[in-house]
């Protein structure tokens, strides 16, 4: 099986099959997850200094911050799933 990369902005990509969830950073759980990831040194900031618009949770417990809208990332994941079938 070949890994599919999903573009999350600014030339950064993640392996689609390893994404567990994409959430908004303004929710209480989003803020908590971000802080815990920072404390545990598993936070990856892929925003290039822009405003964080999506938090991507990976199966490796890494948390990735993206400047892209969660809906955009979700649409890319959905189109990936459709091409897989």
TIFILO-338918 format. One line per 8 residues: their letters; for each residue x, z, y of N, C-alpha, C, O. Coordinates in pm, 1 decimal, always signed. Each point is the difference from the previous one (the first is absolute). Example, Ala and Ser with C-alpha at 12.3 -4.5 7.8 and 13.67 -1.06 7.14 Angstrom:
2
AS) +1319.0 +780.0 -569.0 -89.0 +0.0 +119.0 +90.0 +0.0 +120.0 +103.6 +66.5 -1.9; -138.6 -138.5 +106.9 +82.0 +6.0 +119.0 -77.0 +73.0 +109.0 +50.9 +16.9 +110.8
//
This chain:
85
XXXXXXXX) +84.4 +0.0 -118.1 -84.4 +0.0 +118.1 +89.0 +0.0 +124.5 +100.0 +71.5 +6.4; -137.0 -150.1 +88.9 +77.0 -13.4 +123.7 -62.6 +86.2 +109.5 -122.0 +0.4 +16.4; +203.8 +71.6 +57.6 -49.1 +84.8 +108.5 -40.7 -85.8 +119.3 +69.2 -95.4 +35.6; -181.4 +130.2 +25.5 -48.8 -70.9 +117.3 +24.3 +86.1 +122.8 -38.7 +116.9 +3.2; +102.3 -174.1 +97.1 +27.2 +72.1 +123.5 -110.8 -26.5 +101.2 -46.1 -113.0 +16.2; +4.2 +220.1 +51.8 -99.7 -8.2 +105.9 +71.2 +28.1 +132.2 +66.2 +102.7 +14.6; -79.8 -193.6 +81.0 +61.0 +16.8 +131.4 -74.0 +110.3 +75.5 -122.3 -3.8 +13.0; +198.2 +103.0 +37.1 -60.7 +109.1 +76.5 +45.8 -2.5 +145.8 -16.2 +97.9 +72.8
XXXXXXXX) +72.9 -210.0 -31.7 +38.7 -16.9 +139.5 +148.8 +7.2 +24.3 +71.9 +74.1 -67.1; -25.5 -153.0 +165.0 +138.7 -1.7 +46.4 +99.7 -30.0 -110.8 +110.3 +54.6 -1.2; -148.5 -140.6 -91.3 +90.6 -39.1 -107.4 +10.2 +101.0 -112.8 +83.4 -15.8 -89.2; -166.3 +119.0 +91.1 +0.1 +100.4 -105.8 -106.4 -34.0 -102.5 -105.3 -54.1 +33.7; +133.8 +86.2 -159.6 -94.0 -28.1 -107.6 +4.1 +112.2 -102.3 +101.2 +68.2 -16.1; -213.7 -50.6 -52.9 -7.9 +99.1 -107.6 -54.0 -68.5 -125.2 -66.5 -103.2 +9.4; +94.5 +159.6 -125.0 -49.8 -54.9 -125.7 -147.5 +36.0 -13.0 -35.8 +117.8 -2.6; -48.7 -218.6 -5.4 -145.0 +19.1 -0.5 -46.9 +89.8 -113.9 -87.9 +84.0 +19.4
XXXXXXXX) +145.2 -100.8 -136.7 -43.1 +76.0 -117.2 +30.1 +149.8 +9.4 -54.8 +79.1 -76.7; +139.9 -40.7 +168.6 +39.3 +140.7 +12.2 -74.2 +74.0 +110.0 +21.2 +119.8 +18.8; -109.0 -189.8 +54.9 -78.3 +64.3 +105.7 -117.5 +74.6 -61.6 -75.9 -55.5 -79.5; +62.2 +182.5 +117.6 -112.3 +81.2 -45.5 -112.6 -4.2 +101.7 -116.4 -16.7 -36.6; +150.6 +31.9 +165.7 -103.2 +5.6 +103.5 +56.9 -44.2 +133.6 +120.3 +8.1 +25.1; -212.2 -55.7 +60.9 +32.9 -33.2 +139.1 -100.9 +76.2 +85.0 -120.5 -23.2 -10.4; +169.8 +114.9 +95.2 -89.8 +84.6 +78.2 +34.1 -7.0 +148.8 +106.9 -47.3 +38.9; -199.9 +95.3 +42.6 +24.0 +3.9 +144.5 +77.8 +126.8 +35.8 -19.5 +104.3 -62.3
XXXXXXXX) +105.7 -112.7 +160.2 +83.1 +115.5 +34.8 -73.5 +106.6 +81.0 +50.8 +111.1 +14.5; -169.2 -142.2 +38.4 -70.8 +94.8 +85.6 -84.2 +101.2 -77.6 -44.9 +99.4 +57.1; +23.3 -123.0 -184.9 -78.3 +94.8 -78.2 +82.2 +126.5 -24.1 +122.9 -2.2 +7.0; -191.1 +110.5 -34.8 +69.4 +127.0 -24.8 +90.2 -11.5 -122.9 +112.0 +51.1 -0.2; -160.5 -117.7 -103.0 +81.7 -15.1 -120.7 +120.3 -90.7 +28.0 +107.9 +21.8 -55.1; -125.8 -122.8 +139.8 +111.0 -87.6 +35.8 +110.8 +74.9 +71.2 +118.0 -20.5 -28.2; -155.8 +106.5 +119.6 +99.4 +80.0 +73.3 +72.0 +96.1 -93.9 +121.3 +18.5 +10.0; -196.8 +42.7 -101.3 +59.5 +93.8 -95.6 +96.7 -72.7 -94.2 +110.4 +48.2 -25.0
XXXXXXXX) -151.6 -162.5 -26.3 +84.6 -77.2 -91.5 +128.8 -43.2 +69.6 +108.1 +5.2 -58.6; -120.7 -47.5 +182.9 +117.6 -42.2 +77.4 +98.4 +115.3 +18.0 +120.3 -17.5 -19.8; -170.1 +134.7 +56.8 +87.0 +116.7 +19.8 +66.8 +44.4 -130.1 +119.1 +31.1 -1.6; -196.1 -28.3 -107.5 +56.8 +39.6 -129.2 +107.6 -98.1 -45.1 +102.6 +41.3 -54.1; -125.0 -170.3 +75.8 +98.3 -101.4 -38.4 +128.0 +15.9 +81.6 +110.3 -15.8 -52.4; -125.8 +46.9 +180.2 +117.4 +20.2 +85.5 +80.5 +120.8 -46.9 +122.8 -5.9 -6.4; -191.4 +115.3 -26.4 +67.7 +120.7 -48.8 +72.1 -25.7 -132.3 +109.1 +52.1 -22.9; -171.2 -133.3 -64.6 +57.2 -28.1 -132.2 +96.0 -119.5 +1.2 +49.9 -40.5 -105.0
XXXXXXXX) -24.3 -15.7 +223.6 +91.8 -111.5 +18.8 -37.9 -122.8 -82.0 +86.8 -66.8 -56.2; -217.0 +37.2 +49.5 -48.6 -120.5 -67.3 -80.8 -87.3 +96.4 -75.9 -86.8 -42.9; +92.6 +110.5 +173.4 -69.6 -77.2 +102.7 +86.0 -118.7 +41.5 +118.0 +15.8 +31.4; -178.1 -135.4 -31.3 +69.1 -121.6 +42.6 -75.2 -56.2 +119.4 -118.3 -32.6 -10.8; +185.4 +20.9 +123.9 -62.1 -50.7 +121.2 +31.4 -148.6 +15.3 +113.2 -37.0 +31.2; -213.7 -48.2 -53.3 +17.4 -144.8 +10.6 -72.5 -54.2 +123.0 -40.2 -116.3 +2.2; +23.4 +200.7 +100.7 -74.7 -40.5 +118.9 +87.2 -66.6 +105.9 -52.6 -64.9 +90.4; +183.9 +79.3 -99.5 +93.1 -52.3 +100.2 -34.5 +50.8 +139.2 +6.7 -74.4 +97.9
XXXXXXXX) -43.7 +201.9 -90.0 -27.5 +62.8 +128.7 -140.4 -21.9 +52.9 -34.4 +51.3 +106.5; -46.7 -125.9 -178.2 -138.0 -23.9 +42.4 -88.9 +114.2 -45.5 +43.7 +88.1 -74.1; -167.6 -89.9 +118.3 -97.8 +101.1 -38.7 -33.3 -14.1 -149.4 -20.4 -110.8 -49.7; +15.3 +223.3 -19.9 -37.6 -1.1 -141.7 -149.2 -24.9 -12.0 -80.8 +73.7 +56.6; +44.8 -177.3 -130.2 -141.4 -33.3 -18.3 -44.6 +14.3 -144.2 -120.0 +4.2 -27.4; +215.9 +3.5 -66.4 -34.6 +15.5 -140.4 +105.6 +84.0 -70.0 +118.9 -7.6 +30.9; -164.9 +87.3 -125.1 +88.4 +77.7 -86.1 -20.3 -52.4 -141.3 -112.0 -1.9 -51.1; +221.8 -40.8 -11.8 -5.5 -55.3 -135.1 +59.7 +103.1 -94.9 +113.5 +44.4 +17.8
XXXXXXXX) -191.0 -7.3 -118.0 +44.6 +98.0 -99.0 +38.5 -75.0 -126.9 -78.9 -76.9 -54.9; +201.6 +100.6 +9.5 +53.4 -70.5 -116.3 -3.7 +89.1 -123.9 -10.4 +122.1 +11.5; +19.0 -182.5 -129.1 -3.4 +76.4 -124.3 +127.3 +81.7 -22.3 +3.7 +85.2 -88.8; +99.2 -109.8 +167.2 +125.6 +74.6 -9.1 +0.1 +123.2 +90.6 +102.2 +67.1 +14.0; -217.8 -37.3 +48.0 -17.5 +109.2 +95.4 +56.4 -31.8 +137.7 -5.1 +84.9 +89.0; +58.3 -204.5 -69.2 +46.2 -39.6 +132.2 -120.8 -31.4 +87.4 -103.1 -47.3 -47.9; +118.2 +74.5 +176.2 -104.5 -27.1 +98.7 +61.6 -92.8 +103.8 +104.0 +30.5 +58.3; -169.8 -144.7 -35.7 +53.0 -101.4 +90.0 -91.9 -13.9 +120.0 -121.5 -13.4 -15.0
XXXXXXXX) +179.9 +16.6 +134.6 -76.2 -18.9 +122.7 +10.0 -146.2 +41.2 +108.4 -58.4 -0.7; -222.4 -0.2 +36.5 -3.8 -139.8 +41.1 -73.1 -13.4 +132.6 -90.4 +77.8 +30.7; +130.5 -177.2 +47.4 -66.3 -27.5 +126.9 -118.4 -95.7 -18.1 -68.5 -33.0 +96.8; +45.3 -10.4 -218.3 -112.8 -89.6 -27.7 -126.8 +80.6 -25.2 +6.1 +115.3 -42.7; -121.8 -177.4 +69.8 -128.5 +64.8 -25.6 -20.4 +17.1 -150.9 +40.0 -87.0 -77.4; -101.5 +197.3 +34.7 -27.3 +19.6 -142.9 -83.1 -114.2 -59.5 +20.0 -37.7 -115.4; -112.9 -17.0 +193.9 -85.2 -109.3 -48.2 +83.0 -124.6 -32.4 -27.9 -70.4 -97.1; +129.4 +43.9 +178.6 +86.0 -115.8 -22.8 +77.0 +16.0 -130.4 +10.0 -93.7 -79.1
XXXXXXXX) +43.8 +212.4 +57.6 +73.7 +26.2 -123.5 -94.4 -6.8 -119.2 +35.1 -56.3 -103.6; -154.0 +112.9 +117.2 -99.0 -3.3 -108.3 -39.9 -143.8 -32.7 -15.4 -34.3 -117.2; -1.4 -49.7 +218.7 -33.4 -141.0 -23.8 +111.6 -71.4 -75.3 -26.7 -82.5 -87.4; +149.4 +113.3 +120.6 +112.6 -62.0 -70.4 +5.2 +46.5 -145.0 +31.5 -78.1 -89.8; -62.7 +206.0 +67.2 -5.5 +50.1 -137.4 -114.0 -65.8 -77.7 +16.1 -35.6 -116.7; -129.7 +20.0 +181.5 -115.6 -61.9 -65.5 +30.2 -144.8 -36.7 -35.8 -44.5 -109.1; +100.6 -29.4 +197.9 +32.1 -138.9 -30.0 +104.5 -7.0 -112.2 +0.4 -94.3 -79.1; +87.4 +194.2 +73.0 +96.5 +7.8 -109.2 -73.2 +21.5 -132.9 +33.1 -63.8 -99.9
XXXXX) -132.5 +153.6 +98.4 -76.3 +28.0 -120.9 -76.6 -122.5 -48.1 -10.5 -23.8 -120.3; -42.6 -53.5 +213.8 -75.9 -119.7 -35.6 +90.6 -107.3 -62.4 -40.6 -69.1 -93.4; +160.9 +55.9 +144.6 +90.5 -100.2 -55.2 +53.3 +42.1 -136.2 +41.2 -84.1 -79.9; -42.1 +214.9 +53.5 +46.6 +51.2 -128.4 -97.2 -32.1 -111.7 +40.7 -20.1 -114.4; -170.0 +15.0 +147.4 -103.0 -24.2 -101.9 -11.2 -142.5 -31.7 -81.8 -38.3 -83.7
//
